[in-house]
Amino acid sequence: MKRLEAGFQEIGLTFHKTRPAGLFFRTMAVDPASVMTEKTVERFEALFAIVSERLQKLIAGGREPFH
């Protein structure tokens, strides 16, 4: 983020890091296919599968998650 801010500052612009996130969320609300390619969806599914698997291992091992 610091590199983006510095780059924009060099050309006399202010970079607001919340604006790209806001644009992403607004676009997702009306046209999700334009920002979430099939490959991106596959990667998110794989990520959540890993998170779920590790959480289940914690619970099965008698450990409480998030403590």
mmCIF file of the N, C-alpha and C atoms, coordinates in Angstrom:
data_MODEL
# 
_entry.id   MODEL 
# 
loop_
_atom_site.group_PDB 
_atom_site.id 
_atom_site.type_symbol 
_atom_site.label_atom_id 
_atom_site.label_alt_id 
_atom_site.label_comp_id 
_atom_site.label_asym_id 
_atom_site.label_entity_id 
_atom_site.label_seq_id 
_atom_site.pdbx_PDB_ins_code 
_atom_site.Cartn_x 
_atom_site.Cartn_y 
_atom_site.Cartn_z 
_atom_site.occupancy 
_atom_site.B_iso_or_equiv 
_atom_site.pdbx_formal_charge 
_atom_site.auth_seq_id 
_atom_site.auth_comp_id 
_atom_site.auth_asym_id 
_atom_site.auth_atom_id 
_atom_site.pdbx_PDB_model_num 
ATOM 1   N N  . MET A 1 1  ? 0.822   -1.181  0.000   1.00 0.00 ? 1  MET A N  1 
ATOM 2   C CA . MET A 1 1  ? 0.000   0.000   0.000   1.00 0.00 ? 1  MET A CA 1 
ATOM 3   C C  . MET A 1 1  ? 0.871   1.250   0.000   1.00 0.00 ? 1  MET A C  1 
ATOM 4   N N  . LYS A 1 2  ? 1.948   1.197   0.768   1.00 0.00 ? 2  LYS A N  1 
ATOM 5   C CA . LYS A 1 2  ? 2.830   2.371   0.849   1.00 0.00 ? 2  LYS A CA 1 
ATOM 6   C C  . LYS A 1 2  ? 3.424   2.707   -0.519  1.00 0.00 ? 2  LYS A C  1 
ATOM 7   N N  . ARG A 1 3  ? 3.744   1.677   -1.304  1.00 0.00 ? 3  ARG A N  1 
ATOM 8   C CA . ARG A 1 3  ? 4.310   1.915   -2.635  1.00 0.00 ? 3  ARG A CA 1 
ATOM 9   C C  . ARG A 1 3  ? 3.280   2.570   -3.548  1.00 0.00 ? 3  ARG A C  1 
ATOM 10  N N  . LEU A 1 4  ? 2.025   2.128   -3.456  1.00 0.00 ? 4  LEU A N  1 
ATOM 11  C CA . LEU A 1 4  ? 0.976   2.761   -4.261  1.00 0.00 ? 4  LEU A CA 1 
ATOM 12  C C  . LEU A 1 4  ? 0.785   4.218   -3.852  1.00 0.00 ? 4  LEU A C  1 
ATOM 13  N N  . GLU A 1 5  ? 0.718   4.450   -2.551  1.00 0.00 ? 5  GLU A N  1 
ATOM 14  C CA . GLU A 1 5  ? 0.548   5.817   -2.066  1.00 0.00 ? 5  GLU A CA 1 
ATOM 15  C C  . GLU A 1 5  ? 1.695   6.713   -2.540  1.00 0.00 ? 5  GLU A C  1 
ATOM 16  N N  . ALA A 1 6  ? 2.927   6.196   -2.463  1.00 0.00 ? 6  ALA A N  1 
ATOM 17  C CA . ALA A 1 6  ? 4.089   6.981   -2.884  1.00 0.00 ? 6  ALA A CA 1 
ATOM 18  C C  . ALA A 1 6  ? 4.040   7.249   -4.390  1.00 0.00 ? 6  ALA A C  1 
ATOM 19  N N  . GLY A 1 7  ? 3.666   6.235   -5.174  1.00 0.00 ? 7  GLY A N  1 
ATOM 20  C CA . GLY A 1 7  ? 3.576   6.396   -6.619  1.00 0.00 ? 7  GLY A CA 1 
ATOM 21  C C  . GLY A 1 7  ? 2.547   7.437   -7.024  1.00 0.00 ? 7  GLY A C  1 
ATOM 22  N N  . PHE A 1 8  ? 1.389   7.395   -6.392  1.00 0.00 ? 8  PHE A N  1 
ATOM 23  C CA . PHE A 1 8  ? 0.359   8.395   -6.683  1.00 0.00 ? 8  PHE A CA 1 
ATOM 24  C C  . PHE A 1 8  ? 0.811   9.782   -6.248  1.00 0.00 ? 8  PHE A C  1 
ATOM 25  N N  . GLN A 1 9  ? 1.473   9.847   -5.103  1.00 0.00 ? 9  GLN A N  1 
ATOM 26  C CA . GLN A 1 9  ? 1.939   11.139  -4.599  1.00 0.00 ? 9  GLN A CA 1 
ATOM 27  C C  . GLN A 1 9  ? 2.955   11.769  -5.554  1.00 0.00 ? 9  GLN A C  1 
ATOM 28  N N  . GLU A 1 10 ? 3.799   10.936  -6.167  1.00 0.00 ? 10 GLU A N  1 
ATOM 29  C CA . GLU A 1 10 ? 4.803   11.436  -7.110  1.00 0.00 ? 10 GLU A CA 1 
ATOM 30  C C  . GLU A 1 10 ? 4.173   12.142  -8.310  1.00 0.00 ? 10 GLU A C  1 
ATOM 31  N N  . ILE A 1 11 ? 2.980   11.709  -8.690  1.00 0.00 ? 11 ILE A N  1 
ATOM 32  C CA . ILE A 1 11 ? 2.318   12.348  -9.841  1.00 0.00 ? 11 ILE A CA 1 
ATOM 33  C C  . ILE A 1 11 ? 1.250   13.347  -9.403  1.00 0.00 ? 11 ILE A C  1 
ATOM 34  N N  . GLY A 1 12 ? 1.237   13.651  -8.101  1.00 0.00 ? 12 GLY A N  1 
ATOM 35  C CA . GLY A 1 12 ? 0.359   14.695  -7.602  1.00 0.00 ? 12 GLY A CA 1 
ATOM 36  C C  . GLY A 1 12 ? -1.067  14.255  -7.296  1.00 0.00 ? 12 GLY A C  1 
ATOM 37  N N  . LEU A 1 13 ? -1.266  12.947  -7.098  1.00 0.00 ? 13 LEU A N  1 
ATOM 38  C CA . LEU A 1 13 ? -2.602  12.437  -6.773  1.00 0.00 ? 13 LEU A CA 1 
ATOM 39  C C  . LEU A 1 13 ? -2.615  11.826  -5.381  1.00 0.00 ? 13 LEU A C  1 
ATOM 40  N N  . THR A 1 14 ? -3.781  11.796  -4.793  1.00 0.00 ? 14 THR A N  1 
ATOM 41  C CA . THR A 1 14 ? -3.948  11.159  -3.496  1.00 0.00 ? 14 THR A CA 1 
ATOM 42  C C  . THR A 1 14 ? -4.599  9.805   -3.703  1.00 0.00 ? 14 THR A C  1 
ATOM 43  N N  . PHE A 1 15 ? -4.018  8.767   -3.108  1.00 0.00 ? 15 PHE A N  1 
ATOM 44  C CA . PHE A 1 15 ? -4.562  7.418   -3.219  1.00 0.00 ? 15 PHE A CA 1 
ATOM 45  C C  . PHE A 1 15 ? -5.370  7.114   -1.959  1.00 0.00 ? 15 PHE A C  1 
ATOM 46  N N  . HIS A 1 16 ? -6.627  6.769   -2.149  1.00 0.00 ? 16 HIS A N  1 
ATOM 47  C CA . HIS A 1 16 ? -7.504  6.403   -1.031  1.00 0.00 ? 16 HIS A CA 1 
ATOM 48  C C  . HIS A 1 16 ? -7.717  4.897   -1.095  1.00 0.00 ? 16 HIS A C  1 
ATOM 49  N N  . LYS A 1 17 ? -7.103  4.162   -0.155  1.00 0.00 ? 17 LYS A N  1 
ATOM 50  C CA . LYS A 1 17 ? -7.141  2.702   -0.229  1.00 0.00 ? 17 LYS A CA 1 
ATOM 51  C C  . LYS A 1 17 ? -8.534  2.112   -0.049  1.00 0.00 ? 17 LYS A C  1 
ATOM 52  N N  . THR A 1 18 ? -9.466  2.867   0.487   1.00 0.00 ? 18 THR A N  1 
ATOM 53  C CA . THR A 1 18 ? -10.818 2.334   0.660   1.00 0.00 ? 18 THR A CA 1 
ATOM 54  C C  . THR A 1 18 ? -11.631 2.381   -0.634  1.00 0.00 ? 18 THR A C  1 
ATOM 55  N N  . ARG A 1 19 ? -11.243 3.215   -1.566  1.00 0.00 ? 19 ARG A N  1 
ATOM 56  C CA . ARG A 1 19 ? -12.018 3.338   -2.806  1.00 0.00 ? 19 ARG A CA 1 
ATOM 57  C C  . ARG A 1 19 ? -11.984 2.074   -3.669  1.00 0.00 ? 19 ARG A C  1 
ATOM 58  N N  . PRO A 1 20 ? -10.815 1.440   -3.879  1.00 0.00 ? 20 PRO A N  1 
ATOM 59  C CA . PRO A 1 20 ? -10.831 0.200   -4.659  1.00 0.00 ? 20 PRO A CA 1 
ATOM 60  C C  . PRO A 1 20 ? -11.674 -0.898  -3.995  1.00 0.00 ? 20 PRO A C  1 
ATOM 61  N N  . ALA A 1 21 ? -11.610 -0.989  -2.673  1.00 0.00 ? 21 ALA A N  1 
ATOM 62  C CA . ALA A 1 21 ? -12.419 -1.985  -1.962  1.00 0.00 ? 21 ALA A CA 1 
ATOM 63  C C  . ALA A 1 21 ? -13.904 -1.684  -2.130  1.00 0.00 ? 21 ALA A C  1 
ATOM 64  N N  . GLY A 1 22 ? -14.279 -0.430  -2.037  1.00 0.00 ? 22 GLY A N  1 
ATOM 65  C CA . GLY A 1 22 ? -15.675 -0.033  -2.219  1.00 0.00 ? 22 GLY A CA 1 
ATOM 66  C C  . GLY A 1 22 ? -16.167 -0.351  -3.619  1.00 0.00 ? 22 GLY A C  1 
ATOM 67  N N  . LEU A 1 23 ? -15.331 -0.063  -4.619  1.00 0.00 ? 23 LEU A N  1 
ATOM 68  C CA . LEU A 1 23 ? -15.691 -0.369  -5.998  1.00 0.00 ? 23 LEU A CA 1 
ATOM 69  C C  . LEU A 1 23 ? -15.866 -1.873  -6.186  1.00 0.00 ? 23 LEU A C  1 
ATOM 70  N N  . PHE A 1 24 ? -14.952 -2.646  -5.613  1.00 0.00 ? 24 PHE A N  1 
ATOM 71  C CA . PHE A 1 24 ? -15.040 -4.107  -5.700  1.00 0.00 ? 24 PHE A CA 1 
ATOM 72  C C  . PHE A 1 24 ? -16.367 -4.597  -5.120  1.00 0.00 ? 24 PHE A C  1 
ATOM 73  N N  . PHE A 1 25 ? -16.722 -4.143  -3.923  1.00 0.00 ? 25 PHE A N  1 
ATOM 74  C CA . PHE A 1 25 ? -17.954 -4.605  -3.278  1.00 0.00 ? 25 PHE A CA 1 
ATOM 75  C C  . PHE A 1 25 ? -19.202 -4.153  -4.028  1.00 0.00 ? 25 PHE A C  1 
ATOM 76  N N  . ARG A 1 26 ? -19.187 -2.933  -4.549  1.00 0.00 ? 26 ARG A N  1 
ATOM 77  C CA . ARG A 1 26 ? -20.343 -2.476  -5.326  1.00 0.00 ? 26 ARG A CA 1 
ATOM 78  C C  . ARG A 1 26 ? -20.498 -3.289  -6.609  1.00 0.00 ? 26 ARG A C  1 
ATOM 79  N N  . THR A 1 27 ? -19.383 -3.566  -7.260  1.00 0.00 ? 27 THR A N  1 
ATOM 80  C CA . THR A 1 27 ? -19.425 -4.363  -8.486  1.00 0.00 ? 27 THR A CA 1 
ATOM 81  C C  . THR A 1 27 ? -19.882 -5.786  -8.189  1.00 0.00 ? 27 THR A C  1 
ATOM 82  N N  . MET A 1 28 ? -19.405 -6.355  -7.091  1.00 0.00 ? 28 MET A N  1 
ATOM 83  C CA . MET A 1 28 ? -19.816 -7.713  -6.700  1.00 0.00 ? 28 MET A CA 1 
ATOM 84  C C  . MET A 1 28 ? -21.321 -7.788  -6.484  1.00 0.00 ? 28 MET A C  1 
ATOM 85  N N  . ALA A 1 29 ? -21.904 -6.703  -6.002  1.00 0.00 ? 29 ALA A N  1 
ATOM 86  C CA . ALA A 1 29 ? -23.337 -6.694  -5.712  1.00 0.00 ? 29 ALA A CA 1 
ATOM 87  C C  . ALA A 1 29 ? -24.187 -6.722  -6.978  1.00 0.00 ? 29 ALA A C  1 
ATOM 88  N N  . VAL A 1 30 ? -23.683 -6.148  -8.069  1.00 0.00 ? 30 VAL A N  1 
ATOM 89  C CA . VAL A 1 30 ? -24.499 -6.058  -9.280  1.00 0.00 ? 30 VAL A CA 1 
ATOM 90  C C  . VAL A 1 30 ? -24.021 -6.951  -10.425 1.00 0.00 ? 30 VAL A C  1 
ATOM 91  N N  . ASP A 1 31 ? -22.716 -7.270  -10.470 1.00 0.00 ? 31 ASP A N  1 
ATOM 92  C CA . ASP A 1 31 ? -22.180 -8.083  -11.561 1.00 0.00 ? 31 ASP A CA 1 
ATOM 93  C C  . ASP A 1 31 ? -20.985 -8.905  -11.077 1.00 0.00 ? 31 ASP A C  1 
ATOM 94  N N  . PRO A 1 32 ? -21.217 -9.895  -10.213 1.00 0.00 ? 32 PRO A N  1 
ATOM 95  C CA . PRO A 1 32 ? -20.106 -10.637 -9.620  1.00 0.00 ? 32 PRO A CA 1 
ATOM 96  C C  . PRO A 1 32 ? -19.229 -11.363 -10.640 1.00 0.00 ? 32 PRO A C  1 
ATOM 97  N N  . ALA A 1 33 ? -19.801 -11.797 -11.741 1.00 0.00 ? 33 ALA A N  1 
ATOM 98  C CA . ALA A 1 33 ? -19.014 -12.526 -12.739 1.00 0.00 ? 33 ALA A CA 1 
ATOM 99  C C  . ALA A 1 33 ? -17.929 -11.659 -13.361 1.00 0.00 ? 33 ALA A C  1 
ATOM 100 N N  . SER A 1 34 ? -18.102 -10.339 -13.323 1.00 0.00 ? 34 SER A N  1 
ATOM 101 C CA . SER A 1 34 ? -17.102 -9.458  -13.920 1.00 0.00 ? 34 SER A CA 1 
ATOM 102 C C  . SER A 1 34 ? -15.834 -9.344  -13.074 1.00 0.00 ? 34 SER A C  1 
ATOM 103 N N  . VAL A 1 35 ? -15.909 -9.662  -11.788 1.00 0.00 ? 35 VAL A N  1 
ATOM 104 C CA . VAL A 1 35 ? -14.725 -9.573  -10.926 1.00 0.00 ? 35 VAL A CA 1 
ATOM 105 C C  . VAL A 1 35 ? -14.306 -10.915 -10.342 1.00 0.00 ? 35 VAL A C  1 
ATOM 106 N N  . MET A 1 36 ? -15.184 -11.892 -10.382 1.00 0.00 ? 36 MET A N  1 
ATOM 107 C CA . MET A 1 36 ? -14.870 -13.216 -9.833  1.00 0.00 ? 36 MET A CA 1 
ATOM 108 C C  . MET A 1 36 ? -14.833 -14.232 -10.973 1.00 0.00 ? 36 MET A C  1 
ATOM 109 N N  . THR A 1 37 ? -13.653 -14.432 -11.520 1.00 0.00 ? 37 THR A N  1 
ATOM 110 C CA . THR A 1 37 ? -13.512 -15.403 -12.594 1.00 0.00 ? 37 THR A CA 1 
ATOM 111 C C  . THR A 1 37 ? -13.688 -16.813 -12.038 1.00 0.00 ? 37 THR A C  1 
ATOM 112 N N  . GLU A 1 38 ? -13.838 -17.769 -12.917 1.00 0.00 ? 38 GLU A N  1 
ATOM 113 C CA . GLU A 1 38 ? -13.987 -19.160 -12.482 1.00 0.00 ? 38 GLU A CA 1 
ATOM 114 C C  . GLU A 1 38 ? -12.764 -19.605 -11.681 1.00 0.00 ? 38 GLU A C  1 
ATOM 115 N N  . LYS A 1 39 ? -11.579 -19.192 -12.122 1.00 0.00 ? 39 LYS A N  1 
ATOM 116 C CA . LYS A 1 39 ? -10.342 -19.544 -11.411 1.00 0.00 ? 39 LYS A CA 1 
ATOM 117 C C  . LYS A 1 39 ? -10.321 -18.932 -10.014 1.00 0.00 ? 39 LYS A C  1 
ATOM 118 N N  . THR A 1 40 ? -10.784 -17.701 -9.886  1.00 0.00 ? 40 THR A N  1 
ATOM 119 C CA . THR A 1 40 ? -10.839 -17.048 -8.578  1.00 0.00 ? 40 THR A CA 1 
ATOM 120 C C  . THR A 1 40 ? -11.788 -17.796 -7.651  1.00 0.00 ? 40 THR A C  1 
ATOM 121 N N  . VAL A 1 41 ? -12.940 -18.193 -8.152  1.00 0.00 ? 41 VAL A N  1 
ATOM 122 C CA . VAL A 1 41 ? -13.900 -18.953 -7.354  1.00 0.00 ? 41 VAL A CA 1 
ATOM 123 C C  . VAL A 1 41 ? -13.275 -20.273 -6.902  1.00 0.00 ? 41 VAL A C  1 
ATOM 124 N N  . GLU A 1 42 ? -12.563 -20.949 -7.801  1.00 0.00 ? 42 GLU A N  1 
ATOM 125 C CA . GLU A 1 42 ? -11.899 -22.203 -7.452  1.00 0.00 ? 42 GLU A CA 1 
ATOM 126 C C  . GLU A 1 42 ? -10.878 -21.995 -6.341  1.00 0.00 ? 42 GLU A C  1 
ATOM 127 N N  . ARG A 1 43 ? -10.138 -20.907 -6.419  1.00 0.00 ? 43 ARG A N  1 
ATOM 128 C CA . ARG A 1 43 ? -9.131  -20.621 -5.386  1.00 0.00 ? 43 ARG A CA 1 
ATOM 129 C C  . ARG A 1 43 ? -9.785  -20.332 -4.040  1.00 0.00 ? 43 ARG A C  1 
ATOM 130 N N  . PHE A 1 44 ? -10.881 -19.572 -4.031  1.00 0.00 ? 44 PHE A N  1 
ATOM 131 C CA . PHE A 1 44 ? -11.591 -19.313 -2.780  1.00 0.00 ? 44 PHE A CA 1 
ATOM 132 C C  . PHE A 1 44 ? -12.153 -20.605 -2.197  1.00 0.00 ? 44 PHE A C  1 
ATOM 133 N N  . GLU A 1 45 ? -12.713 -21.454 -3.046  1.00 0.00 ? 45 GLU A N  1 
ATOM 134 C CA . GLU A 1 45 ? -13.243 -22.729 -2.570  1.00 0.00 ? 45 GLU A CA 1 
ATOM 135 C C  . GLU A 1 45 ? -12.138 -23.579 -1.951  1.00 0.00 ? 45 GLU A C  1 
ATOM 136 N N  . ALA A 1 46 ? -10.966 -23.612 -2.583  1.00 0.00 ? 46 ALA A N  1 
ATOM 137 C CA . ALA A 1 46 ? -9.837  -24.375 -2.045  1.00 0.00 ? 46 ALA A CA 1 
ATOM 138 C C  . ALA A 1 46 ? -9.369  -23.788 -0.710  1.00 0.00 ? 46 ALA A C  1 
ATOM 139 N N  . LEU A 1 47 ? -9.309  -22.471 -0.636  1.00 0.00 ? 47 LEU A N  1 
ATOM 140 C CA . LEU A 1 47 ? -8.904  -21.805 0.597   1.00 0.00 ? 47 LEU A CA 1 
ATOM 141 C C  . LEU A 1 47 ? -9.857  -22.138 1.740   1.00 0.00 ? 47 LEU A C  1 
ATOM 142 N N  . PHE A 1 48 ? -11.160 -22.016 1.493   1.00 0.00 ? 48 PHE A N  1 
ATOM 143 C CA . PHE A 1 48 ? -12.126 -22.293 2.546   1.00 0.00 ? 48 PHE A CA 1 
ATOM 144 C C  . PHE A 1 48 ? -12.162 -23.765 2.921   1.00 0.00 ? 48 PHE A C  1 
ATOM 145 N N  . ALA A 1 49 ? -11.864 -24.653 1.988   1.00 0.00 ? 49 ALA A N  1 
ATOM 146 C CA . ALA A 1 49 ? -11.780 -26.074 2.302   1.00 0.00 ? 49 ALA A CA 1 
ATOM 147 C C  . ALA A 1 49 ? -10.620 -26.335 3.264   1.00 0.00 ? 49 ALA A C  1 
ATOM 148 N N  . ILE A 1 50 ? -9.483  -25.686 3.025   1.00 0.00 ? 50 ILE A N  1 
ATOM 149 C CA . ILE A 1 50 ? -8.325  -25.824 3.913   1.00 0.00 ? 50 ILE A CA 1 
ATOM 150 C C  . ILE A 1 50 ? -8.631  -25.268 5.298   1.00 0.00 ? 50 ILE A C  1 
ATOM 151 N N  . VAL A 1 51 ? -9.236  -24.102 5.348   1.00 0.00 ? 51 VAL A N  1 
ATOM 152 C CA . VAL A 1 51 ? -9.582  -23.477 6.633   1.00 0.00 ? 51 VAL A CA 1 
ATOM 153 C C  . VAL A 1 51 ? -10.545 -24.380 7.399   1.00 0.00 ? 51 VAL A C  1 
ATOM 154 N N  . SER A 1 52 ? -11.547 -24.893 6.724   1.00 0.00 ? 52 SER A N  1 
ATOM 155 C CA . SER A 1 52 ? -12.527 -25.765 7.367   1.00 0.00 ? 52 SER A CA 1 
ATOM 156 C C  . SER A 1 52 ? -11.866 -27.042 7.884   1.00 0.00 ? 52 SER A C  1 
ATOM 157 N N  . GLU A 1 53 ? -10.994 -27.634 7.088   1.00 0.00 ? 53 GLU A N  1 
ATOM 158 C CA . GLU A 1 53 ? -10.295 -28.862 7.492   1.00 0.00 ? 53 GLU A CA 1 
ATOM 159 C C  . GLU A 1 53 ? -9.457  -28.627 8.745   1.00 0.00 ? 53 GLU A C  1 
ATOM 160 N N  . ARG A 1 54 ? -8.730  -27.537 8.770   1.00 0.00 ? 54 ARG A N  1 
ATOM 161 C CA . ARG A 1 54 ? -7.878  -27.243 9.932   1.00 0.00 ? 54 ARG A CA 1 
ATOM 162 C C  . ARG A 1 54 ? -8.704  -26.914 11.168  1.00 0.00 ? 54 ARG A C  1 
ATOM 163 N N  . LEU A 1 55 ? -9.814  -26.246 10.979  1.00 0.00 ? 55 LEU A N  1 
ATOM 164 C CA . LEU A 1 55 ? -10.699 -25.951 12.100  1.00 0.00 ? 55 LEU A CA 1 
ATOM 165 C C  . LEU A 1 55 ? -11.255 -27.248 12.687  1.00 0.00 ? 55 LEU A C  1 
ATOM 166 N N  . GLN A 1 56 ? -11.665 -28.167 11.829  1.00 0.00 ? 56 GLN A N  1 
ATOM 167 C CA . GLN A 1 56 ? -12.202 -29.448 12.294  1.00 0.00 ? 56 GLN A CA 1 
ATOM 168 C C  . GLN A 1 56 ? -11.131 -30.244 13.042  1.00 0.00 ? 56 GLN A C  1 
ATOM 169 N N  . LYS A 1 57 ? -9.870  -30.166 12.611  1.00 0.00 ? 57 LYS A N  1 
ATOM 170 C CA . LYS A 1 57 ? -8.779  -30.841 13.307  1.00 0.00 ? 57 LYS A CA 1 
ATOM 171 C C  . LYS A 1 57 ? -8.591  -30.260 14.701  1.00 0.00 ? 57 LYS A C  1 
ATOM 172 N N  . LEU A 1 58 ? -8.683  -28.941 14.819  1.00 0.00 ? 58 LEU A N  1 
ATOM 173 C CA . LEU A 1 58 ? -8.570  -28.302 16.134  1.00 0.00 ? 58 LEU A CA 1 
ATOM 174 C C  . LEU A 1 58 ? -9.670  -28.783 17.067  1.00 0.00 ? 58 LEU A C  1 
ATOM 175 N N  . ILE A 1 59 ? -10.883 -28.781 16.558  1.00 0.00 ? 59 ILE A N  1 
ATOM 176 C CA . ILE A 1 59 ? -12.032 -29.183 17.361  1.00 0.00 ? 59 ILE A CA 1 
ATOM 177 C C  . ILE A 1 59 ? -11.924 -30.655 17.743  1.00 0.00 ? 59 ILE A C  1 
ATOM 178 N N  . ALA A 1 60 ? -11.543 -31.505 16.793  1.00 0.00 ? 60 ALA A N  1 
ATOM 179 C CA . ALA A 1 60 ? -11.409 -32.939 17.049  1.00 0.00 ? 60 ALA A CA 1 
ATOM 180 C C  . ALA A 1 60 ? -10.303 -33.222 18.056  1.00 0.00 ? 60 ALA A C  1 
ATOM 181 N N  . GLY A 1 61 ? -9.291  -32.375 18.096  1.00 0.00 ? 61 GLY A N  1 
ATOM 182 C CA . GLY A 1 61 ? -8.181  -32.538 19.032  1.00 0.00 ? 61 GLY A CA 1 
ATOM 183 C C  . GLY A 1 61 ? -8.469  -31.982 20.407  1.00 0.00 ? 61 GLY A C  1 
ATOM 184 N N  . GLY A 1 62 ? -9.692  -31.518 20.611  1.00 0.00 ? 62 GLY A N  1 
ATOM 185 C CA . GLY A 1 62 ? -10.074 -30.995 21.917  1.00 0.00 ? 62 GLY A CA 1 
ATOM 186 C C  . GLY A 1 62 ? -9.657  -29.561 22.173  1.00 0.00 ? 62 GLY A C  1 
ATOM 187 N N  . ARG A 1 63 ? -9.157  -28.902 21.159  1.00 0.00 ? 63 ARG A N  1 
ATOM 188 C CA . ARG A 1 63 ? -8.748  -27.500 21.320  1.00 0.00 ? 63 ARG A CA 1 
ATOM 189 C C  . ARG A 1 63 ? -9.866  -26.586 20.873  1.00 0.00 ? 63 ARG A C  1 
ATOM 190 N N  . GLU A 1 64 ? -9.996  -25.474 21.551  1.00 0.00 ? 64 GLU A N  1 
ATOM 191 C CA . GLU A 1 64 ? -11.006 -24.500 21.161  1.00 0.00 ? 64 GLU A CA 1 
ATOM 192 C C  . GLU A 1 64 ? -10.418 -23.516 20.161  1.00 0.00 ? 64 GLU A C  1 
ATOM 193 N N  . PRO A 1 65 ? -11.117 -23.296 19.067  1.00 0.00 ? 65 PRO A N  1 
ATOM 194 C CA . PRO A 1 65 ? -10.597 -22.331 18.083  1.00 0.00 ? 65 PRO A CA 1 
ATOM 195 C C  . PRO A 1 65 ? -10.751 -20.900 18.577  1.00 0.00 ? 65 PRO A C  1 
ATOM 196 N N  . PHE A 1 66 ? -9.899  -20.046 18.095  1.00 0.00 ? 66 PHE A N  1 
ATOM 197 C CA . PHE A 1 66 ? -9.975  -18.599 18.329  1.00 0.00 ? 66 PHE A CA 1 
ATOM 198 C C  . PHE A 1 66 ? -9.736  -18.188 19.773  1.00 0.00 ? 66 PHE A C  1 
ATOM 199 N N  . HIS A 1 67 ? -8.961  -18.988 20.499  1.00 0.00 ? 67 HIS A N  1 
ATOM 200 C CA . HIS A 1 67 ? -8.617  -18.614 21.865  1.00 0.00 ? 67 HIS A CA 1 
ATOM 201 C C  . HIS A 1 67 ? -7.122  -18.589 22.030  1.00 0.00 ? 67 HIS A C  1 
# 
